Amino acid sequence: MELKSVVASVFFASDPANPDTYPHFYADLQMYNTTMGAPDPQYFMNQFTSWEAASKENKWQGRNITRWRNEEYDRIFRSAEGEMDPVKRAALFIKMNDLAIQNVAGHSHHLAQRRLRRRRPSSRAWSCRAGT
């Protein structure tokens, strides 16, 4: 077994020729943490769409570094982009989250098998329930 530590300035660099950047994913396991920086999940969840798959053709610039592809996920994502009803839109993102967890759990360092839920409708605080 070989353990390799890559400094963040190299790991998160955008050099397509550097094999140690995170979009290349040339290891059996890699670990880092990422968060959803906006209240709307659309940008965060597009990292699992097939058109965002990192590849040599897009110079490893795609956000989908696991290179997971799922037609149902892509279709639901496209539906969510145009959905104006917030309740229906939330349900679409929950379904996408479930698909990613069920199908990418072995590689899903992003979602970590957790689902976010509101504590109270008036609360801005989020909590995580492990394993849901």
C-alpha positions in Angstrom: 0.0 0.0 0.0 1.3 3.4 -0.9 0.1 6.5 1.0 0.6 9.8 -0.7 -0.1 13.3 0.7 -0.5 16.1 -1.8 -0.5 19.7 -0.7 -3.7 21.6 -1.3 -2.1 24.1 -3.7 -1.2 21.1 -6.0 -4.3 19.0 -5.3 -6.7 21.8 -6.2 -4.7 23.3 -9.0 -6.1 23.4 -12.5 -3.0 22.2 -14.4 -4.3 19.5 -16.8 -0.8 17.9 -17.1 -0.4 17.4 -13.4 -1.7 13.9 -12.4 -1.9 14.9 -8.7 -4.9 17.2 -9.1 -8.2 16.0 -7.8 -10.1 15.7 -11.1 -7.7 13.0 -12.3 -8.7 10.7 -9.5 -6.0 8.1 -10.2 -6.1 6.5 -6.8 -8.3 3.8 -5.1 -9.2 6.4 -2.5 -8.8 10.1 -2.0 -10.2 12.2 0.7 -11.1 15.9 1.1 -14.1 17.8 2.3 -16.4 20.1 0.3 -19.5 22.0 1.3 -22.5 23.5 -0.3 -21.7 27.2 -0.2 -25.1 28.5 -1.3 -28.6 27.9 0.0 -29.7 26.6 -3.4 -28.3 23.1 -4.2 -28.2 23.4 -8.0 -24.5 24.3 -8.4 -23.5 21.7 -5.7 -25.5 18.9 -7.3 -24.4 19.6 -10.9 -21.0 18.0 -9.9 -22.8 14.6 -10.4 -24.1 15.3 -13.9 -22.6 13.3 -16.7 -21.7 16.4 -18.7 -19.5 17.6 -15.8 -17.4 14.4 -15.9 -13.7 15.2 -15.7 -11.8 13.9 -18.7 -8.8 14.4 -20.9 -11.1 15.9 -23.5 -12.2 18.7 -21.2 -8.7 19.1 -19.8 -9.8 17.6 -16.4 -11.9 20.7 -15.8 -15.2 18.9 -15.2 -16.7 19.0 -11.7 -17.8 15.4 -11.7 -14.4 13.9 -10.6 -16.0 10.5 -9.7 -17.0 10.3 -13.4 -20.3 8.7 -12.3 -23.0 8.8 -15.0 -26.7 8.2 -14.5 -29.3 9.1 -17.1 -32.1 9.4 -14.5 -30.0 11.8 -12.4 -29.3 13.9 -15.5 -33.0 14.0 -16.5 -34.1 15.0 -13.0 -31.4 17.7 -12.8 -32.6 19.2 -16.1 -36.2 19.1 -14.7 -35.0 20.9 -11.5 -33.4 23.6 -13.5 -36.7 24.7 -14.9 -39.0 23.9 -11.9 -40.5 27.1 -10.3 -42.4 25.4 -7.5 -40.0 25.3 -4.5 -41.6 22.2 -3.0 -41.5 20.2 -6.2 -37.9 21.5 -6.9 -36.8 20.4 -3.4 -38.3 16.9 -4.0 -36.3 16.7 -7.3 -33.0 17.5 -5.4 -33.9 15.0 -2.7 -34.4 12.3 -5.4 -31.0 13.3 -7.0 -29.3 13.1 -3.6 -30.8 9.6 -3.0 -29.6 8.4 -6.5 -26.1 9.7 -5.8 -26.0 8.0 -2.4 -27.4 4.7 -3.6 -25.2 4.5 -6.7 -22.0 6.4 -5.8 -21.7 5.6 -2.0 -18.4 3.9 -2.5 -16.9 7.0 -4.1 -19.1 9.7 -2.6 -16.9 11.7 -0.5 -19.1 14.7 -1.2 -22.4 13.5 0.2 -21.0 11.2 2.8 -24.3 9.4 3.0 -26.0 12.2 4.8 -29.2 14.2 3.9 -29.6 17.7 5.1 -32.9 18.6 6.7 -34.4 21.8 8.2 -34.7 21.8 12.0 -37.7 24.1 12.0 -39.4 25.9 9.1 -38.3 29.2 10.5 -34.8 28.1 11.4 -31.8 28.8 9.2 -29.7 26.1 10.9 -29.2 22.8 9.2 -28.5 19.5 10.8 -27.3 16.2 9.4 -28.8 12.8 10.1 -26.1 10.1 9.4 -27.1 7.3 7.1 -30.2 8.9 5.7 
